[in-house]
Amino acid sequence: MTDVDSTPVETTDESSSTAAGMQWYVLRVASNKEERVRDALQRKIKIEALEDRIGRVLVPTLKEKRMRSGVLRVTERKLYPGYVFVEMACEEDGSVTENVWFVVKETSGVGDFIGSGGKPTSMPEHDVVQMLAASQKSEDEPTLSGLNIHPGDQVKITDGAFESFEGEVESVDERRGMVNVVVSIFGRMTPVEVGYWQLEKVE
């Protein structure tokens, strides 16, 4: 996830990971324009020198591995479609200063902040922690999407050196997309590692 390129600011504490004097707010945006809005806001923040009023602008995503036409591909899925998260400083009464409001509202694809009475409502701390954790995780290696294979399952290997062998799943490494299966080779139970796409469950 790309953050605003600005001078690092002091954070309140490690658990919140929120810049001092700022809170997180949720901005409604047009569907499928989340990244475009984020990038436009980041550019405007730098141009208008508003780093002291607006910190990070995030669109949390999850990287997933998917099999398509026999090829393992990595895709990104938005965790909160239609929303962009903005780290921002508001006035004491909860209002947004006119210059910040103008920069945000004049960005193509932007709707409005979640809030009432013309004032955005800051996110509860537990939601902030969850959102930031998701944003951090999006930078990790992709996980498998739709993997329905678990230790103890009976499976059949459909491809590779051990094609047609059947056995029991010993462990699953979702990060790598690999599965350890215990099969009988020459009468001896032997663990072999295969890709999840090389397996089918035996009911």
Secondary structure, 3 states (H helix, E strand, C coil): CCCCCCCCCCECCCCCCCECCCEEEEEEECCCCHHHHHHHHHHHHHHCCCCCCEEEEECCEEEEEEEECCEEEEEEEECCCCEEEEEECCCCCCCCCHHHHHHHHCCCCEEEECEECCEECECCHHHHHHHHHHHHHCCCCCEECCCCCCCCCEEEECCCCCCCCEEEEEEEECCCCEEEEEEEECCEEEEEEEEHHHEEECC
